[in-house]
């Protein structure tokens, strides 16, 4: 008997990308999408109630932080080879389990776009910086997925260091390029959807649809980054000594 026939063959990153689009509906994924969409619609509705604007701010922050924590968990579980959606994140501390994941995401976005924003800010004093804005914005968007993956997998904001991110991009450049193209495509669809939904004169319905799709696309994107790490973990060598 050939025992090798019973050894599961690990799929490549390119083989796992299509399955990422069905991934959000696995296990408790659909329930999570529905709950998050309802919360998003409720928070949008409170903008018409100015007397609770303070509570609405904290509600947004907690909801966004919990969503970031869940998406980080999706990335980490996918990076460990898990095939099903993870359970809800445990919250033992609001700061470390909710606020900090949100700050990690916001800090990563800011760090990636900071060169382009700085070029735009100082362009009035240094006109040549106007020409650098678009290339720096493209470079920042290209840098962002690997930076987010590094920060999410290590749970350390300092992992967005160029001396960590740039060598990692070069080590797995072909799959990383595909991941960037897919993530850019999903971001474009989400943006266009928001524009179209804004034209629908039905209360709450546009918010629920855009919220559902935004969370769905976010989950797919985290799944893609996670499986990219999992299928290239030996080449990246982040946790080896």
C-alpha positions in Angstrom: 0.0 0.0 0.0 1.3 3.4 -1.0 1.1 5.6 2.2 2.0 8.7 0.2 -1.4 8.5 -1.4 -3.0 9.4 2.0 -0.7 12.4 2.6 -2.7 15.6 1.8 -1.1 17.8 -0.8 -0.8 21.4 0.2 -2.4 23.8 -2.3 -0.4 26.7 -3.7 -1.4 30.3 -3.1 -2.7 30.6 -6.7 -5.0 27.6 -6.1 -6.3 29.0 -2.8 -7.2 32.5 -4.0 -10.5 31.6 -5.7 -11.7 29.9 -2.5 -11.2 33.1 -0.5 -14.4 34.5 -2.1 -16.5 31.7 -0.5 -14.6 31.8 2.8 -16.7 34.5 4.5 -19.7 32.2 4.4 -18.0 29.3 6.2 -18.9 28.3 9.8 -20.3 31.4 11.6 -19.3 33.8 8.8 -22.7 34.6 7.5 -24.0 35.3 11.0 -21.0 37.6 11.6 -21.7 39.5 8.3 -25.4 40.0 9.2 -24.7 41.1 12.7 -22.0 43.6 11.6 -24.2 44.9 8.9 -27.0 45.6 11.4 -24.6 47.3 13.8 -23.3 49.4 10.9 -26.8 50.5 9.9 -27.7 51.4 13.5 -24.6 53.5 13.9 -25.3 55.3 10.6 -28.8 56.0 11.8 -27.6 57.8 15.0 -26.0 60.6 13.0 -29.4 62.2 12.8 -29.5 62.3 16.6 -26.9 65.0 17.6 -27.6 64.7 21.3 -25.9 61.3 21.4 -23.1 62.2 19.1 -20.5 61.5 21.9 -21.9 58.0 22.4 -22.0 57.5 18.6 -18.3 58.3 18.4 -17.4 55.7 21.0 -19.8 53.3 19.4 -18.1 53.7 16.1 -14.7 53.3 17.7 -15.7 50.1 19.6 -17.4 48.6 16.6 -14.5 49.4 14.3 -12.0 48.1 16.9 -13.9 44.8 17.3 -14.2 44.4 13.6 -10.4 45.0 13.2 -9.8 42.4 16.0 -11.9 39.9 14.1 -10.2 40.6 10.8 -6.8 40.2 12.4 -8.0 36.9 13.8 -9.2 35.8 10.3 -5.7 36.7 8.9 -3.9 34.8 11.7 -6.1 31.7 11.5 -5.6 31.7 7.7 -1.9 32.1 8.2 -1.9 29.0 10.4 -3.6 26.9 7.7 -7.2 27.0 9.2 -9.9 26.4 6.6 -12.9 27.7 8.5 -13.9 31.1 9.8 -12.7 31.7 13.4 -15.0 32.3 16.3 -15.6 35.7 17.8 -12.6 37.4 19.5 -12.6 37.3 23.3 -12.6 40.6 25.0 -10.9 40.7 28.4 -9.6 44.2 28.0 -11.2 47.0 25.9 -7.7 48.5 25.3 -5.7 45.5 24.2 -8.6 43.5 22.5 -10.6 46.3 20.8 -8.8 49.7 20.7 -5.3 48.4 20.0 -6.3 46.4 16.8 -7.9 49.6 15.5 -4.8 51.7 16.2 -2.6 49.1 14.6 -4.7 49.3 11.4 -4.9 53.1 11.5 -1.1 53.4 12.2 -0.3 51.1 9.3 -2.4 53.1 6.9 -0.9 56.3 8.1 2.7 55.1 7.9 2.1 53.8 4.3 0.5 57.0 3.1 2.6 59.5 5.1 5.2 60.1 2.3 2.5 61.0 -0.2 0.6 63.1 2.3 3.8 64.9 3.2 4.5 65.6 -0.5 1.1 67.0 -0.9 1.4 69.2 2.2 4.8 70.7 1.2 4.1 70.9 -2.5 3.2 74.7 -2.2 6.8 75.4 -0.9 8.5 72.8 -3.1 6.7 72.5 -6.4 8.6 69.4 -7.5 6.9 67.5 -4.8 3.6 67.8 -6.7 5.0 65.4 -9.3 6.0 63.0 -6.5 2.5 62.7 -5.0 1.0 60.1 -7.3 4.1 57.8 -7.4 4.4 57.9 -3.6 0.7 57.2 -3.3 1.0 54.1 -5.6 4.1 53.0 -3.7 2.3 53.4 -0.4 -0.7 51.3 -1.6 1.7 48.6 -2.9 3.6 48.6 0.4 0.4 48.4 2.6 -0.7 44.8 2.2 2.6 43.3 3.3 2.9 45.9 6.1 -0.6 45.0 7.3 0.2 41.3 7.1 3.5 41.8 9.1 1.8 43.8 11.8 -1.2 41.5 12.0 0.8 38.3 12.2 3.3 39.5 14.7 0.9 41.8 16.6 3.6 44.4 16.6 3.3 47.8 15.0 7.1 48.0 14.5 6.9 45.1 12.0 5.9 47.7 9.3 9.6 48.5 9.3 10.9 48.7 5.7 13.8 46.4 6.6 11.1 43.7 7.3 8.5 44.5 4.7 10.7 45.2 1.6 12.8 42.0 1.8 9.5 40.0 2.4 8.0 41.5 -0.8 11.0 40.6 -2.8 11.1 37.1 -1.5 7.5 36.3 -2.7 7.1 39.0 -5.4 4.9 37.0 -7.9 2.2 35.9 -5.4 2.4 39.3 -3.6 1.8 41.1 -6.9 -1.3 38.9 -7.5 -2.5 39.6 -4.0 -2.1 43.4 -4.5 -4.1 43.2 -7.8 -6.9 41.2 -6.2 -7.1 43.6 -3.2 -7.0 46.6 -5.5 -9.8 45.1 -7.5 -11.9 44.5 -4.4 -11.3 48.0 -3.1 -12.4 49.4 -6.5 -15.6 47.4 -6.4 -16.3 48.5 -2.9 -15.8 52.2 -3.8 -18.0 52.0 -6.9 -20.7 50.2 -4.9 -20.8 53.0 -2.3 -21.2 55.6 -5.1 -24.1 53.6 -6.7 -25.8 53.0 -3.3 -25.7 56.7 -2.6 -28.1 57.2 -5.5 -30.8 54.9 -4.0 -33.4 57.1 -2.2 -34.4 54.5 0.3 -33.6 55.0 4.0 -31.1 52.6 5.6 -31.0 50.2 2.6 -27.9 51.7 1.0 -26.1 51.7 4.4 -26.9 48.0 5.0 -25.9 47.0 1.5 -22.6 48.9 1.5 -21.9 47.7 5.0 -22.5 44.1 4.1 -20.3 44.3 1.0 -17.5 46.2 2.8 -17.3 43.6 5.6 -17.4 40.8 3.0 -14.6 42.3 0.9 -12.5 43.0 4.1 -12.9 39.4 5.1 -11.8 38.1 1.7 -8.8 40.4 1.7 -7.7 39.2 5.1 -8.1 35.6 3.9 -6.0 36.3 0.9 -3.2 37.8 2.9 -3.4 35.0 5.4 -3.1 32.2 2.9 -0.3 34.1 1.1 1.7 34.0 4.3 0.8 30.3 5.0 1.8 29.1 1.5 5.1 31.1 1.7 5.9 30.9 5.4 9.1 29.1 4.8 10.4 31.7 2.4 9.4 34.6 4.6 10.9 33.0 7.7 9.3 35.5 10.1 9.1 33.2 13.1 12.3 31.1 12.5 15.6 31.6 14.2 
